[in-house]
Amino acid sequence: MDKTDRITFELAYTLIIDIHNRDLEADMITALHVLSKQLGSYWLTNIILCPVEYSHLSGDKAPG
């Protein structure tokens, strides 16, 4: 993972963890959509927001 990817990953990770731990008062869905708008079609936001499409990476089977 290059430096830019690592920084972006850390940003997304910190955002999600802070919301989950209630250190940041924000709605998770809204925060992820804002992150997606800021990062555009970045690979990490695509995986976070569309997990069914990427479920084959973890060995899970897509529903249906």
N, C-alpha and C positions, 0 to 999 in steps of 0.2 A: 504494500500500500504506500503510495507516494505521500509527500508532505501535505498536499492540498486535500487529498482524500482523507487522511488521518485527521486533519483539522475539522473537516466537514462532519466526519463520523463522530468526533468528540462533541461537537456542537449539538448534533441531533441526539446523541446519547444523553448528554447533560440536560437538554430540554425535556426529554421523556422522563428521566429519573426525577428531576425536580418537580415536575407536575405530578408524577405518581406518588412521590413522598410528601406532596402538598407544601413544598418549599416555594413553589411558584403557583399563584392563584390564577390558573388558566384552564380552559377547557382543552382536553387532549386533541379532540378532532379539529378544533379551530387552530390550535397551535401547529398541528401537522400540516394543515392546509396552508397556513402562512409560510411555514418552512418550505413547502413545495413550491409556492409562488416565488419565494426568494431564490431558491436553487434551480428552478426551472425543471428540466427533464433529467436531473441528475440521477444516476443509477441507484443511489441509496434511498432517495425519496420514493422512487418507483417501487422498490422492494417493500418499504414501510407501508405505503399507501395501497399497494396491490399485492398483498401476500399470496393470494390464491394463484396468481400467474407465476409466482416464483416458488410455489410449494415443492416442486420437484427437486429443488436444491437441498431441502432438508429431508427428503425421502417421504414426505407426506403426500397423500393422494388428494387431488382436487375433488371437491364435491360434485356429485352428478353422475 
